[in-house]
C-alpha cells in the first residue's frame, strides 16, 4: 500500500456508512451493537483523514428516509448520536476537527439539537479536518429547501432575482462552504448513492465496497484513496496527454 505522500489526497470525501445492521446480524448481535461499532469506525476514519490531510469529510449519519424506521430504533439511534457527540467532543477538539451539520436539523429531538449545537460551537475555531454530519438529510430535500430559501428571500426583498449560476445556487444550500465531493464511498455492497449530496457529487468519483461499515477502517480508506489516485478526472474535457 502506498504511503499518503505517494497518493493524490481528495479534498472532500463523502461516506455512506452502510452495513451496521448486517454486521450485527452476522454475529447474532442486536442491531444497536452494530451501530455502536459503526461509531468506532467513523472515529478511526476521522482520525485518519485528519492525519493524511483530507480537508472535508461528510458522513451520511441519518437520512430523511430513516424516519420511516421503527420508532424504537429511531429513539435508540438518537440516543446513540447524543452519546457519541458527548464522548467524541474532547478528541475532536484535541485533533483540531471542526464539526458542521447539514440537513433538516429541526426534525431532530431538541435534546439532540442542543448537544449538536454545543459540539459545533466548541469546535468552530478548529482549523483541521472539517467533519460534516448529514442528519435528517436528503439530497432532494436540500435542493427543495434551497428553492424555498430563494423564494423567501425574494418575498422579503433581500433577493431581486433568482440565482443564475451554479455558484449563486450553491450559496442557498445548507452549507455553501462545502466543496464538491471528490470521492464518494459507499460500504455494504449496495451500488447507489441513495439521495446523498446530489448537487455536490455531480462529478464525484464513486467507490462501492462489500466491506460493511463497522469493518471499514484505516486500511480500507487508504485502499480507496489509492484507487482514487489512479483515476483520471476530466470533468467533461478530453485527455490531451
Buried (B, 14 or more C-beta within 10 A) or exposed (E): EEEBEEBEBBEBBBBBBBBBBBBBEEEEBEBBBBBBBBBEBBBBBBBBBBEBBBBBBBBBBBBBEBEEEEEEBBEBBBBBBBEBBEEBBEEBBEBEBBBBBBBBBEBBBEEBBEBBEEBBEBBEEBEBBBBBBBBBBBBEBBBEBBBEBBEEBEEEEEBEEEBEEEEEBBEBBBBEEBBBBBBBBBBBEEEEBEBBBBBBBEEBBBBBBEBBBBBBBBEBBBBBBBBBBEEEEEEEEEEEE
